[in-house]
Amino acid sequence: MTTDIFNKTIAEAKAKGEEIEVLARILAEKMEAIHGTGFLVLMDHQARYVTVVIR
């Protein structure tokens, strides 16, 4: 039972992390559309860090 709860929690956290990455890429694409230059997503979940910068 505990293992099931643990596995479910890990799966949910992984899904949320993937969603954050998708949203950050969407933001970078929209920034590129507005500014006409490429943007790069820098992300580190352990450091709790997300930024979008010019390539």
Wavefront OBJ file of the C-alpha trace (Angstrom):
o trace
v 0.000 0.000 0.000
v 2.719 2.502 0.942
v 4.589 1.672 -2.257
v 1.467 2.405 -4.316
v 1.052 5.819 -2.694
v 4.759 6.563 -3.152
v 4.666 5.538 -6.839
v 1.534 7.625 -7.414
v 3.147 10.667 -5.795
v 6.265 10.283 -7.935
v 4.176 9.924 -11.099
v 2.168 13.045 -10.251
v 5.319 15.057 -9.545
v 6.882 13.912 -12.817
v 3.738 14.890 -14.740
v 3.726 18.348 -13.135
v 7.416 18.795 -13.981
v 6.744 17.874 -17.597
v 3.834 20.333 -17.696
v 6.104 23.108 -16.432
v 8.617 22.324 -19.173
v 5.904 22.457 -21.845
v 4.598 25.774 -20.521
v 8.105 27.240 -20.463
v 8.639 26.175 -24.103
v 5.302 27.773 -25.035
v 6.422 30.988 -23.350
v 9.726 30.885 -25.265
v 7.853 30.391 -28.557
v 5.569 33.339 -27.823
v 8.553 35.525 -26.890
v 10.174 34.557 -30.193
v 6.993 35.497 -32.098
v 6.916 38.901 -30.427
v 10.643 39.713 -30.556
v 11.716 37.891 -33.732
v 14.664 36.093 -32.163
v 15.101 32.646 -30.649
v 14.725 32.034 -26.933
v 16.090 29.242 -24.779
v 14.511 27.710 -21.694
v 16.876 27.083 -18.772
v 15.374 24.939 -16.041
v 16.577 23.116 -12.951
v 13.879 21.537 -10.818
v 16.258 20.807 -7.930
v 17.344 24.453 -7.769
v 13.731 25.560 -8.344
v 14.852 27.676 -11.252
v 13.183 28.491 -14.596
v 14.185 31.256 -16.977
v 13.734 32.104 -20.647
v 16.699 33.835 -22.295
v 17.713 34.990 -25.772
v 19.692 32.366 -27.686
l 1 2 3 4 5 6 7 8 9 10 11 12 13 14 15 16 17 18 19 20 21 22 23 24 25 26 27 28 29 30 31 32 33 34 35 36 37 38 39 40 41 42 43 44 45 46 47 48 49 50 51 52 53 54 55
